[in-house]
Amino acid sequence: MNTRKAVVRRGLAGGGVATLLLAVAFVAALGVPTTPSRLAIVAWLVAVGGGMLAAGRRERVSVGSTTLEWPRVAAIAIATLAVGWGGISAASLRAGDGITGLGPLEAVLTVAMVGYFAWFARECWLGGALIDAETFAVE
């Protein structure tokens, strides 16, 4: 495994663990989700965290009768992160000042982060359009 691939894979695994811990903290702080919106947030965090962790730790992941290689799993998890982040932030900004209370600054940060995640998900899916293809090699 080359160095860049190792860095990406460790980052995915670490991000997956952190996201799963965030889901656990969310449930610990607010209790078991009873509303559809809270349940959706916890499910989103678990799906993203589980996908990232799987992409970081496994070369291939079986989903039903299909086997996906780790870059595709990473792309799906990161795209799910981007879509969820954008949706939650947009909904909270429409309702008031947003999740952070930063108002317009949150909108700028959201556009930047969602754009970055969308770009990285594309890189993972394509196996390296701008990033070296060896980074996304499957053994």
N, C-alpha and C positions, 0 to 999 in steps of 0.2 A: 504494500500500500504506500503510495507516495505521500509526501508531507502535506500537500494541499488537501488531498482526499481525507487524510487523517484529521486535519483541522476541521473540515466541513462535517465529517461524521461525528466527531466529538462535540462540536457545536450543536448539531441536531439532537444528539442524545441529551446533552445538558439542558438545551432549551425545552426538550420534551419533559424531562424531570421537573424543571422549574414550572412549566405550564400545568402539569398534573398536581404539583404542590399548591399552585394558585387555586386550582379547582377545589382541593381539599380545604384550603384556608377559607375560601368563599363559603363552603358548606359549614365549616366550623364557626365562622363569624355570624352567618345569617340563618343557620339551621337548614334542615332538609328543605330543598326548594319545593314550594307548593303552588306557586303561580307559573303559568306557562313561560313567562319571560325569564324568570330565574332558572327554571329547568332548562330552557334553551341555552342560557349562558353557561351553565355547568356542563351540559352535554357538548357544547362547542369547545370548551376548554379541554375536556377529556378526549374528544376526537382529535384535536390539534396536538395535544401532548402525547397521546398514544401513537399517532402517526409519526411525529417527529422522533420519538424514542425508538420506534420500530425501524425507521429509516437510518437512525444512527447506530443501531446495534445489529441489524440483520442485512445480509446482502440481498435477500429475496424474501418477500412476504406473500403468503398464500391468502387470497381472498376468494372464498368459494372455490370454483374450479379454475380460477385465474391466478397466475403467479406474477407479481409485480416486482421489478428490480428496485433497489433502494432509491435511486434518483426520482423515479416516478412516485413512489410513496412520499418522498420529501416534497415533491412539487404539489401533490394533492393536499398535504398537511399545511404547507405554507400558503397556498392559495386559499384554503379554508380559513386560515388565520387572517389573511388580508380582507377577505369578504366580511367575516364576522366583525373585525375591528372597525372597518368602514361603516358597516351597518349600525353597530352599537353607538359609535361616535356620532354619526349623522342623526340618529334618533334622539340621542341625548342633547345634541346641539339644537335641534328643532324644539325640544321641550324646555330649554332654558340655556344655562351656561355650559352644558356638557358635563361629562363625568369629572373632569379635573377642575372645573370652574374657571378655566383660562379663556373661555369664550373663543374669539377669533384665532388666538394662538393655537388652541387645540385643533381648530380646523386646518391650519397650516401644518401642524405636526402630523395630523391624521393623513393628509394628502401625501406628505413626504414618506411616512412609514408604509402606507398602503402601496404607494408606488414602488418603493424599494422591495417590499415583499412580493409584489406581482412580478417585478423583474427577476428576482431570485427564483421564484417558482418557475418562470419560463426557462431560465438557465438550467434548472434541474430537469425539467421535462424534456428539453432538447438535448441534454447531455453536454452542454457547454457551447453556447453561441459566441459569447464574449470571454467567458472563463475557459481556461485550458480544458480540453475534453478529457484528459487523463484524470482530472479531479473527480469526474463522474464515472470512472471505469467500474465495471462490475466484474468481480473475480469469479 
